[in-house]
């Protein structure tokens, strides 16, 4: 095999495995839900974005882009090799996702296919539409990942812009089209496809131009950092240099600067969500089955990416920048440095992933533009249960992102590891649930979730602290984490089942004294 092709395969292999796992497992696990199609599409789009950003993002993260440009071969050959391997990897993911989604969606029609009745043409038409939809979304994700990475040369910023640009274009179409046309799929879908084709062509041309004219150092308008804003300045510069010892403020300022891109993208996502609410109010209620209605109702799920992004940036980006060893030499205890990373990341993840969408959709319901996904019954306990569910979901995603950040060396690896950890926990949970049913042991879902939250709050910070403190012991770190997570999940199900079935009664006498 060509060494350049082999290098590209090894470069894309981690992200490809993550995208493939999402494509195989999500349609199977979400089979019993009412409307999992949007979740599957968003997750697949997330996985393909990882592939698109990985192609050049890992080159910049590993510092090998300059060496790649200095190889004794034409840039045209390097570009063709990268694009070919990338398209082949994304095509495999798309085919697997298409097969798994087709099995899930068209399972009730299997017998009708074999009988050749009147529903056979409808099935084939739906399969073709599904294939075109996935192919169109895959190209948008790949092209977006290519041009943003080559322009910004930062994986975190490239991922966010790739993720938010299609959402911004979708909102632009909603604003331009009148209300009657926005809810008419015969008009809306061709306009959306045309806009997508223009974006794919322009993005690929721009990425091709950036690569063939790339230099060793890129200029993107300077370094954007909150630490240079007037709000964070201590005052006007004086003629006499004065040194002030403020270690806590300096560390907090450094953490805020590390999350600068995430803050800007959160503000962009907030603006887009407000636009969605305004359009829902102006256009009235969309048809539930229309594409405009589904996009309006499902837009809030984009906030669930925020906890993963915030947590995945905390430790991994510092290791990529090579400042971890120097940070450990500061006259500040390591536990204090870890606390300044852990607690703000968890709080911000819960705020952006749970509180903000709840507040925005609550405001939308108050002004008369409710979202059916945020429509619990008027009873107080149902509203409280929904709030606790969203906050617990944001907490779990924040813990997963921060834990993955402590075992990886860059942002993209942290995102992929977080997805793998979540998928592994879901697989183990499904296995444990079926195992309980097989043994005839009753278990309560609410009790299991409560025990899971308490166990995660105890186990994940301890594992993350050990990874943060002893990050150079790679083999021991992975063994400790796998063993710790498996033990925690076993404890959750054994303890919750024992508690629910009153297992201590086995040791009590059968008759009173």
Secondary structure as GFF3:
##gff-version 3
##sequence-region A 1 513
A	DSSP	alpha_helix	3	29	.	.	.	ID=ss1
A	DSSP	alpha_helix	37	62	.	.	.	ID=ss2
A	DSSP	alpha_helix	65	69	.	.	.	ID=ss3
A	DSSP	alpha_helix	75	105	.	.	.	ID=ss4
A	DSSP	three_ten_helix	107	109	.	.	.	ID=ss5
A	DSSP	alpha_helix	110	115	.	.	.	ID=ss6
A	DSSP	alpha_helix	120	152	.	.	.	ID=ss7
A	DSSP	alpha_helix	155	176	.	.	.	ID=ss8
A	DSSP	alpha_helix	179	182	.	.	.	ID=ss9
A	DSSP	alpha_helix	185	212	.	.	.	ID=ss10
A	DSSP	three_ten_helix	226	228	.	.	.	ID=ss11
A	DSSP	three_ten_helix	230	232	.	.	.	ID=ss12
A	DSSP	alpha_helix	247	258	.	.	.	ID=ss13
A	DSSP	alpha_helix	260	283	.	.	.	ID=ss14
A	DSSP	alpha_helix	291	298	.	.	.	ID=ss15
A	DSSP	three_ten_helix	299	303	.	.	.	ID=ss16
A	DSSP	alpha_helix	304	314	.	.	.	ID=ss17
A	DSSP	alpha_helix	316	321	.	.	.	ID=ss18
A	DSSP	alpha_helix	324	328	.	.	.	ID=ss19
A	DSSP	alpha_helix	334	350	.	.	.	ID=ss20
A	DSSP	pi_helix	351	355	.	.	.	ID=ss21
A	DSSP	alpha_helix	356	366	.	.	.	ID=ss22
A	DSSP	three_ten_helix	372	374	.	.	.	ID=ss23
A	DSSP	alpha_helix	380	406	.	.	.	ID=ss24
A	DSSP	alpha_helix	411	439	.	.	.	ID=ss25
A	DSSP	alpha_helix	445	469	.	.	.	ID=ss26
A	DSSP	alpha_helix	474	500	.	.	.	ID=ss27
A	DSSP	three_ten_helix	503	507	.	.	.	ID=ss28
###
